[in-house]
Amino acid sequence: MIDPRITRFFKKHHVLTIATAVDSEPWCANCFYVYLEEENALVFTTESDTRHGQEFLRNSLVSGSVVLETIIIGKIRGIQFQGLVSEPVDDLLSKASDAYLKRFPAALLMDTHLWIVRLTYIKMTDNRLGFGKKLIWKEG
């Protein structure tokens, strides 16, 4: 079971950094996202012809982060994650689209290409619980 502090953090924030690696070359991009709690997945949009979109098709294993910006050490919080990225289909596409458009209604005006990261590993740092305190979740 995922610690509810992790799910609350994902739900409260809206920008992720996602990282890819193909042919030993790393890359990262920032995207708006919405968290699907039932699927433990992040939904975001980017075109398939972007560098990271092309790299998703070559290597679906990705990593990323969601962070709270603060200069106060005692309030530092953030998540690092790993997961498998794919293009949602059928019922999952409908659910992902509904959630994304509810969170970001301006996306209705754009031609959005949705992706989903099914999370396999999550490490949350929350210094409010003690300096360097980590909450870990791993699939399986």
C-alpha positions as a printed Julia matrix, in Angstrom:
140×3 Matrix{Float64}:
   0.0    0.0     0.0
   1.26   3.44   -0.9
   1.68   5.85    1.98
  -1.15   8.42    1.78
   1.41  11.23    2.16
   2.81  10.2    -1.22
  -0.59  10.24   -2.94
  -1.46  13.6    -1.36
   1.82  15.06   -2.61
   1.21  13.81   -6.16
  -2.33  15.22   -6.11
  -1.24  18.61   -4.77
   1.37  19.27   -7.44
   1.09  19.48  -11.22
   4.54  19.58  -12.89
   6.85  16.61  -13.25
  10.3   16.19  -14.7
  10.59  13.0   -16.73
  13.91  11.5   -17.78
  14.75   9.1   -20.58
  17.92   7.35  -21.7
  18.57   5.94  -25.14
  21.96   4.87  -26.5
  23.6    6.01  -23.23
  22.33   9.57  -23.74
  20.09  10.97  -20.98
  17.37  13.55  -21.55
  14.66  15.17  -19.44
  11.55  17.27  -19.97
   8.99  19.05  -17.78
   5.29  18.37  -18.25
   2.0   19.1   -16.53
   0.54  15.92  -15.05
  -2.4   14.5   -13.17
  -2.16  11.55  -10.78
  -4.5    8.56  -11.14
  -4.55   7.03   -7.69
  -6.34   3.78   -8.6
  -3.74   3.04  -11.28
  -0.83   4.58   -9.36
   0.06   6.37  -12.56
   0.9    9.83  -13.86
  -0.85  11.15  -16.97
   0.8   13.85  -19.03
   0.82  15.15  -22.56
   3.6   15.62  -25.06
   3.81  15.14  -28.78
   5.26  11.88  -30.06
   7.71  13.77  -32.27
   9.49  15.45  -29.33
  12.83  13.99  -28.33
  11.4   12.45  -25.16
   8.31  11.23  -27.04
  10.54   9.41  -29.53
  12.65   8.01  -26.72
   9.57   6.65  -24.89
   8.99   4.46  -27.94
  12.56   3.12  -27.81
  12.88   2.65  -24.03
   9.73   2.67  -21.92
  11.62   2.67  -18.61
  11.72   6.24  -17.32
  12.51   8.09  -14.13
  11.44  11.45  -12.88
  10.67  13.8   -10.05
   8.04  16.09   -8.6
   9.35  18.67   -6.15
   8.27  21.47   -3.87
  10.43  24.54   -4.38
  11.6   25.99   -1.09
  14.78  27.36    0.37
  13.75  26.31    3.87
  15.6   23.05    4.54
  13.06  21.85    7.1
  10.26  22.08    4.52
  11.97  20.25    1.64
   9.71  17.65    0.06
   9.89  15.82   -3.21
   9.39  12.57   -5.05
  11.74  10.63   -7.27
  10.13   7.84   -9.29
  10.67   5.1   -11.83
   8.03   3.67  -14.09
   6.99   2.38  -17.46
   5.63   4.89  -19.93
   3.08   4.06  -22.61
   0.23   5.52  -24.6
  -3.05   4.71  -22.85
  -5.72   2.9   -24.84
  -9.41   2.0   -24.52
 -10.88   2.53  -21.02
  -7.6    3.78  -19.62
  -7.36   6.4   -22.37
 -10.85   7.61  -21.54
 -10.12   7.75  -17.83
  -6.75   9.46  -18.39
  -8.26  12.01  -20.77
 -11.14  12.83  -18.43
  -8.78  13.33  -15.48
  -6.29  15.41  -17.47
  -8.93  17.69  -18.98
 -10.62  18.15  -15.61
  -7.3   19.3   -14.11
  -6.21  21.31  -17.16
  -9.32  22.5   -19.02
  -7.21  24.68  -21.33
  -5.99  21.43  -22.9
  -9.43  21.17  -24.54
  -8.21  23.83  -26.95
  -5.13  21.81  -27.94
  -4.5   18.6   -29.77
  -3.19  16.59  -26.83
  -1.26  13.34  -27.06
  -1.53  11.56  -23.73
   1.05   9.31  -22.09
   0.87   7.42  -18.84
   3.64   6.38  -16.45
   2.74   3.33  -14.4
   4.85   3.85  -11.31
   7.09   0.98  -10.2
   9.21   2.74   -7.57
   8.64   5.88   -5.5
  10.96   7.58   -3.02
   9.56  10.59   -1.22
  11.79  12.84    0.86
   9.95  14.83    3.51
  12.15  16.86    5.84
   9.11  17.85    7.91
   9.25  14.28    9.27
  12.94  14.65   10.17
  15.98  15.65    8.15
  16.34  13.37    5.12
  13.31  11.2     6.06
  12.37   8.92    3.15
   9.12   7.13    2.38
   9.69   4.25   -0.06
   7.18   2.29   -2.16
   8.1   -0.41   -4.64
   5.82  -2.41   -6.9
   5.39  -6.05   -6.05
